[in-house]
Amino acid sequence: MVTSHVLQLAKQHRQMMLALNSFHAIGIENIDPDITGAAIGKALNEARAAHLVTLEQSVANTS
């Protein structure tokens, strides 16, 4: 039981680290400079989500 809980925590930690890496990897300089207003946040979220998918796929391919 303890081992399964530790494994679950390790998986959650890995997911959080991947999400944080995507958040830090994609910034305002990575989106179209002509975007304004609320579209900036939307573009950042979309770019970060796409980056996260790429990271998750690369991790899955190496496991």
C-alpha positions in Angstrom: 0.0 0.0 0.0 2.8 2.4 0.9 4.6 1.6 -2.3 1.6 2.3 -4.5 1.1 5.6 -2.7 4.7 6.6 -3.3 4.4 5.6 -7.0 1.3 7.7 -7.3 3.0 10.7 -5.7 6.0 10.2 -8.0 3.7 10.2 -11.1 2.0 13.4 -9.8 5.3 15.1 -9.2 6.5 14.2 -12.8 3.3 15.6 -14.3 3.7 18.8 -12.3 7.3 19.2 -13.3 6.3 18.7 -17.0 3.6 21.4 -16.6 6.0 23.8 -14.9 8.6 23.2 -17.7 6.0 24.1 -20.3 5.0 27.2 -18.3 8.6 28.4 -18.1 9.5 27.4 -21.6 6.8 29.5 -23.3 6.7 33.2 -22.7 5.4 36.3 -24.3 8.3 36.3 -26.8 7.1 33.0 -28.2 3.7 34.3 -29.5 2.7 36.6 -32.3 3.7 40.2 -31.3 0.6 41.6 -33.1 -1.8 39.9 -30.6 -3.4 42.2 -28.0 -5.7 42.0 -25.0 -7.2 38.8 -23.8 -5.9 37.0 -26.9 -2.4 37.2 -25.4 -3.4 34.9 -22.5 -5.3 32.6 -24.8 -2.3 32.3 -27.1 0.1 31.7 -24.2 -2.2 28.9 -22.8 -2.5 27.2 -26.2 1.3 27.4 -26.8 2.0 26.0 -23.3 -0.6 23.2 -23.7 1.0 22.2 -27.1 4.4 22.3 -25.5 3.2 20.1 -22.6 1.7 17.5 -25.1 5.1 17.4 -26.9 6.9 16.9 -23.6 4.5 14.2 -22.5 4.9 12.4 -25.8 8.7 12.5 -25.6 8.7 11.2 -22.1 6.3 8.4 -23.1 8.6 7.5 -26.0 11.6 7.2 -23.7 9.9 5.1 -21.1 
